Amino acid sequence: MTDYIVRAAAADYQIRAFAATTKGVAETARKAHNTSPVATAALGRLLTAGAMMGSMMKGADDVLTLKIKGSGPLGGITVTADSSADVKGYVNNPMVLIHAKPNGKLDVSGAVGKGELTVIRDIGMKEPYVGQTALVSGEIAEDLTYYYAVSEQTPSSVALGVLMDKDTNTVRQAGGFIIQLMPDASEEVISALEKRLGEITSVTALLESGMTPEDILKSLLGDMGLQILDRMPARFHCNCSKERVRKAVVSVGRKELENMIAEGKPIEVNCHFCNTNYEFAVEELREILTECDH
């Protein structure tokens, strides 16, 4: 299992924790969208968060959507995930190039800018649950920590990281963790956890040193009765298909289809999430037009 998420509990279930390694997820996204290093880092962080947050959902058909809309040159990032930690996503402007920070790190917050974070959970109810908060830093992990505190009243610590290989511009490490306090957490547990979290500098540095998600959780919660509950694979996976895209083409309506056919050229429809192109020949468009009549 290369990319995976560990789910755990500690301090007699006063703490719940998730940790992930997602190098493959971030690299697959980079290849699919041909993203610049800073866009890869931003998208990889949100994909990692999406995979962990998706794994928190219960139903097989539950869908989580994370949207960041920012004033920076990236424009926005959209990620969706399911309860199996299958995740997909894209950035509005994948080729963004901006100067690194003075310490040499990629300036994700500069690329994202000011704006808002929206979390949509579609869990089969009449209306999906929608939570929205302002971006506090554009660093994504801090923005999600703030979202959990304000929108869900769940004290959380979110850490996300993507380390790029400077020579090849490929993803070298990616991963993160989400640690949450349950409502019954004691002051003693809270202060012990805060102290431990204060000692963590960079999640990618831990992964680069050879630590697994289990090791990271042990270093944070090992002396607080850590229980590893389960492990699940995470992957970048898009469920688009020609049949699904065909339904979207049907929905454009008769007039639009007649115009496409009159042009006498095949059309190409692109899936935003995985950047796959689907071509429909004129003959296929004629078939779709006849479907509109039924």
Buried (B, 14 or more C-beta within 10 A) or exposed (E): EEBBBBBBBBBBEBBBBBBBBBBBBBBBBBBBBEBBBBBBBBBBBBBBBBBBBBBBBEEEEBBBBBBBBBEBBBBBBBBBBBBBBBBBBBBBBBEBEBEEEEEEEBBBBBBBBBBBBBBBBBBEEEEBEEBBBEBBBBBBBBBBBBBBEBBBEBBBBBBBBBBBEEEEEBBBBBBBBBBBBBEEBEEEBBEBBEEBEEEBEEBBEBBEEEBBBBBBBBBBBEEBEBBBEEBBBBBBBBEBEEEEBBEEBEEBEEEEBBEBBEEEEEBEBEBBBBBBEBEBEBEBBEEBBEEEEE
